[in-house]
Amino acid sequence: MTHRRDFVASCGALVLALSGCQALLSRTRLASLALADPHPDDYEPVLGALIATILPFDHPRFPPISAAEVQERLLALFPLGDERYLVLQKGLMVFDDTGLFPVLEPPMVAEARALQGANDAAIAACAAQDRRRYVEWRRAFPSGATSFIALQPPARTGYFRLWGQSGFNSKALFYSSAKRLVMIAAYSMRDFWRAIGYAGPLLKPS
Amino acid sequence: MTRITCDILIIGSGAAGGVLAATLSELTNKRIVLVEKGGYFAKDFFNQNELDMRVLYAEEGQRATVDGSIVVRGGECVGGGTTVNVALSFDPIQAVWQGWQRDFGLTGFSFASASDYGVSGLNLRSATAEVRRRVNVHTPADAEINDNNLILDKGCRALGIAAKRFELNMRDCIGCGYCTEGCAYDRKQGTMITFIADALARGVQLIHHCSIDQIVFERRGGVTRATGARGSVRASRPGSQPNTVPPGALQIAAGIVVLAAGSIESPALLERSGHPDPQHILGKGLVLHPSLPVIGLMDREIVNYRGISGAIFSDHFYESRGFYFECLFGHPVYGSFVFPGVGAEHFELMLNFSRTAAFGVMLVDSVDLANRVEWDRMQRKAVIRYRLRESDKSRLRFAAQTAVEVMFAGGAREVLLPSEESVGTLRAPRFQRAEQAALCAELQFRPHATTITSAHCQATVKMSEDPRLGMVDSRGESHAVRKLLVCDSSAFPTSCGANPMIAIMSLARYQGRRVAAELARYDL
């Protein structure tokens, strides 16, 4: 008894949590990304690369499902083309531009003060830590690539982790929300249930 | 526009509203209307699917603190939290209520066989006894305890930590393990199939899918009174029971308004209704029982997601440190959120699903007025601002360390926390030996890096005889607005000290009996 429209509405609430990422969209190099509405041809490949980072499709015990199928399900559950998902579309584009990670500090200072109660010293420490980790990541995965999509898989994982490790709420929120979106799409599928040994509901689907 | 007139309007049909409706319809002949924001779903709707059943939850299960870091789950359907919880039943804790009498000047709420307010037999103990009987609170039998619960029991006992069996409001549970998706067998005795069923049989009108925009206040002769509420009824979701009014605008005139919408929605509704708040305390001092899952990987397959989810707990550290260990287990979507990491690391943890044990640390958090609920006019929703206090973090570190030790003592070969914070030389708190549990002292509980959950919001419209400390008095009556009562978890001045369902129901039974005996006080 799935009610698709209800479920889409429910996912909308989750994606709204990503509105925190609006703090990412307000300064200098970000201006063009902020002003232009991204095309699906731009943000969907970023989403695809994220899915392939969050789920290990090459694992020997991975269910017989492709990244494209997970993406199709995710987009069915979270119709990113809708205007209400504009923040997520833009968040994906900002995320894709790896060079922006260490320069995202200014737009997030106000948010860090308001949401986290951070003082100037704490904010400076967060920013310095982000820059240090970014440099370490660049050193570990030397590449001329400037976009997430263009990175090799291990570098992608390292880059995605940078966001999760950040002390700035917007970056960490992007990490946890992106992980959740992909996990919802994957682990609500019966093929995943079979892979992990979950028998599912006792009631038969109607 | 639908216009309705009643004597008593109850807003919210959860643990409090359902009991109020039943009690007032049992003891009076007044016309009662019970409104619920969510839908009215009976057992045939509950299909045991995690995603489909999100419609039973506030914001479809995604309600969170404003920074997005703590998901704050709450039932938003007829029966409220009692429809989607796991039936854990704790009687009101006498020491807590006595503390409220001392610190907030509360009167009544006797635990002895007293007659509070001169009402024959009215006391909190008798109210609790009546609630317990109606929802069949009992202790599960040995045969009903699954492997996951036995692991917590074994681990606690091995370390000399007292473990106990929960009391549960169930009747002949079949052990499907889907309490949080609504009981498809009507075995969990939530208010929907007990108190609300009683109320409906006595003629109470239930209006669901009903959002109340505003409680209507009328000022006359220098006195402000509540005279009803305005809102709207949405078209019912597919699968809901029929409604009693058509979709559209709704206006309800009422002799008294009893607000029982829970600790998030009650203060938000008062705020947007323009309820006076001269002390700036409305919505402030939220406690939400932050909870930290603890995960054990076993060498053998165990029964975890089938059976009674919560049967064993420990209150060993409640008095000294203010936390509980409570056995719980989730299904794959929830589990996938809780397991740390991404990629192969995460997937390999998921492959252990049938060998995974879990329980939760539930912290009784202290009051901080900066933790609060606000009505956001732009977003048109209640916003939850909450940060763990440093003193609470300190207790949570000790609780996490002890919990890890308990999980190892229960037989786990590896224990992990839902966290990606580095501790010691470990990239994340993923422990191979019990001695490593001491590294929990380094946890910062950084938002998003460590998963903290919540399901027990309380204390945002506090009761106190002192208007500087509370919005309502011991009767639940607003200090500023006549004929307006608040009766739900928001009225607790602080945490009630345990899973709150039975304490909320007891409060509602108590206040319902009192109102029924004091109708003249409300010109009813």
Interface residues (C-beta under 8 A of the other chain):
Chain A: M1 T2 H3 D6 F7 A9 S10 C11 A13 L14 L16 A17 G20 T53 I54 L55 P56 H59 R61 F62 L115 Q116 G117 T157 F160 R161 G164 Q165 G167 N169 A172 L173 Y175 S176 S177 K179 R180 M183 I184 A186 Y187 S188 F192 W193 A195 I196 G197 Y198 G200 P201 L202 L203 P205 S206
Chain B: F45 N47 Q48 N49 E50 L51 D52 R54 V55 E59 E60 G61 Q62 R63 A64 V66 D67 G68 S69 C176 Y178 A184 R237 P238 G239 E301 Y305 H331 P332 V333 G335 S336 F337 V342 G343 A344 H346 F347 E348 M350 L351 F353 S354 R387 E420 R446 P447 H448 A449
